[in-house]
Amino acid sequence: MNIDIRISDLKHRVRLEQPVRVDDGGGGGTVTWALVAEFWAAVVATSGRERSVSDALIADVNHTIYCRYREDIGPTHRLVLGARVFEIRSVLNLDDNKQFLKLGCEEVVA
């Protein structure tokens, strides 16, 4: 497979965050997000749709995000670009050569 991604395509500065569970002292807890790293990425919208759930309009927007290869990215992480949040659904090592990752993401739209 020939992937045509170049360093110059990585124009968006994103934050990689991981979930951290904080106990509330009463047996429960909340999840907060901790910064893992910041790096350059290419963000490409791939599809979107709107649907009605319980009389509310819900938007699903999918993106492909490309970045330099990293070993610390997985589906439990998320990416943040400004006020936009992307949940990582899949991580692919392009061409198996550890140069670039292709991340299948869903944008969290409130």
Secondary structure, DSSP 4 states (H G I P E B T S, - for coil): ------GGG--EEEEEEEEEEEE-SSS-EEEEEEEEEEEEEEEEEEEEEEEEETTEEEEEEEEEEEEE--SS--TT-EEEETTEEEEEEEEEEGGGSSSEEEEEEEE---
